[in-house]
């Protein structure tokens, strides 16, 4: 399985989590495997878990960089893609930020509306620039 396919799996799990917040990733994974929808890849599980755990921080970054939007008004697909990409950008140092942003844009092209790819690209670009401007610890 490619990393792109694994990201798509993680996105699907994260999207489902928005509608079923009480359900654990393990429960969602078990249902997906039981139904034969897909077998969750190890990278997808790591990324999905990281994105779920990092959701409060991701949401703060999204809100801080929204112009003319409110977090609650974002399409759920866009929100799931942004949460996934931001967690990857902030927590997976072995993956270049540009790769994470590009993969998010590809997911937006596949699952989002016409404006989703450019919206996601712009917001993630701002997050990445802000990350680079932070002082090293």
C-alpha positions as CSV (number, residue, x, y, z in Angstrom):
1,X,0.0,0.0,0.0
2,X,1.3,3.4,-0.9
3,X,1.5,6.3,1.6
4,X,-1.1,8.1,-0.5
5,X,-3.5,5.2,-0.1
6,X,-2.8,5.0,3.6
7,X,-3.5,8.8,4.0
8,X,-6.8,8.2,2.2
9,X,-7.7,5.5,4.7
10,X,-6.8,7.8,7.6
11,X,-8.9,10.6,6.0
12,X,-11.9,8.2,5.8
13,X,-11.5,7.2,9.4
14,X,-11.1,10.8,10.5
15,X,-14.2,11.9,8.4
16,X,-16.2,9.2,10.0
17,X,-15.0,10.2,13.5
18,X,-16.6,13.7,12.9
19,X,-20.0,12.1,12.7
20,X,-19.4,9.4,15.4
21,X,-17.3,11.2,18.0
22,X,-18.0,8.5,20.6
23,X,-16.6,5.7,18.4
24,X,-12.9,4.8,18.9
25,X,-10.5,4.4,16.0
26,X,-10.2,0.8,17.0
27,X,-14.0,0.4,16.6
28,X,-14.0,2.1,13.3
29,X,-11.1,0.0,12.1
30,X,-12.8,-3.2,13.2
31,X,-16.0,-2.4,11.4
32,X,-14.1,-1.4,8.2
33,X,-12.2,-4.7,8.2
34,X,-15.3,-6.7,9.2
35,X,-17.3,-5.3,6.3
36,X,-14.4,-5.8,3.9
37,X,-14.3,-2.1,3.2
38,X,-10.5,-2.0,3.7
39,X,-7.8,-3.3,6.0
40,X,-6.2,-0.4,7.8
41,X,-2.5,0.1,7.1
42,X,-0.1,0.7,9.9
43,X,0.8,4.2,8.7
44,X,-2.9,5.0,8.3
45,X,-3.5,3.9,11.8
46,X,-0.6,6.0,13.2
47,X,-1.6,9.0,11.2
48,X,-5.3,8.6,12.1
49,X,-4.6,8.3,15.8
50,X,-2.2,11.3,15.7
51,X,-4.8,13.4,13.9
52,X,-7.6,12.4,16.4
53,X,-5.3,13.1,19.4
54,X,-4.1,16.4,17.9
55,X,-7.6,17.7,16.9
56,X,-7.8,20.4,19.6
57,X,-4.5,21.9,18.5
58,X,-5.4,21.5,14.8
59,X,-8.7,23.2,15.3
60,X,-6.9,26.2,17.0
61,X,-4.5,26.5,14.0
62,X,-7.4,26.3,11.6
63,X,-9.4,28.9,13.4
64,X,-6.4,31.2,13.7
65,X,-5.9,31.1,9.9
66,X,-9.4,31.3,8.7
67,X,-10.4,34.5,6.9
68,X,-14.2,35.0,6.6
69,X,-15.1,31.5,7.8
70,X,-15.9,29.9,11.1
71,X,-14.7,26.4,12.0
72,X,-18.2,25.1,12.5
73,X,-19.2,26.3,9.0
74,X,-16.4,24.5,7.2
75,X,-17.5,21.5,5.1
76,X,-16.8,18.3,7.0
77,X,-14.6,16.9,4.2
78,X,-12.4,20.1,4.3
79,X,-12.2,19.9,8.1
80,X,-11.1,16.2,8.1
81,X,-8.5,16.9,5.4
82,X,-7.1,19.9,7.3
83,X,-7.0,18.0,10.6
84,X,-5.2,15.2,9.0
85,X,-2.7,17.3,7.1
86,X,-2.0,19.6,10.1
87,X,-1.3,16.6,12.4
88,X,1.1,15.2,9.8
89,X,2.8,18.6,9.3
90,X,3.2,19.2,13.1
91,X,3.9,15.7,14.3
92,X,5.7,13.7,11.5
93,X,9.1,15.4,11.1
94,X,10.3,12.6,8.7
95,X,7.7,13.8,6.1
96,X,8.4,17.1,4.3
97,X,5.7,19.7,4.9
98,X,5.3,20.2,1.2
99,X,4.5,16.5,0.7
100,X,1.8,16.6,3.5
101,X,0.3,19.7,1.9
102,X,0.3,18.2,-1.6
103,X,-1.3,15.0,-0.4
104,X,-4.0,17.1,1.3
105,X,-4.7,19.0,-1.9
106,X,-5.0,15.6,-3.8
107,X,-7.5,14.4,-1.2
108,X,-9.4,17.7,-1.7
109,X,-9.5,17.2,-5.4
110,X,-11.0,13.8,-5.0
111,X,-13.4,14.4,-2.2
112,X,-13.9,18.2,-1.8
113,X,-15.7,20.8,-3.8
114,X,-14.3,22.9,-6.6
115,X,-12.8,25.5,-4.2
116,X,-11.5,23.0,-1.6
117,X,-8.1,22.3,-3.1
118,X,-7.1,26.0,-3.3
119,X,-8.6,26.8,0.1
120,X,-6.7,23.9,1.7
121,X,-3.5,24.7,0.0
122,X,-3.7,28.3,1.1
123,X,-4.5,27.5,4.7
124,X,-1.8,24.8,5.0
125,X,0.7,27.2,3.4
126,X,0.0,29.7,6.1
127,X,0.3,27.0,8.8
128,X,3.7,25.8,7.4
129,X,5.1,29.3,7.2
130,X,4.0,29.9,10.8
131,X,5.7,26.6,11.9
132,X,8.9,27.7,10.3
133,X,8.7,31.1,12.0
134,X,8.4,29.5,15.5
135,X,11.6,29.5,17.5
136,X,13.3,26.2,18.0
137,X,13.0,24.6,21.4
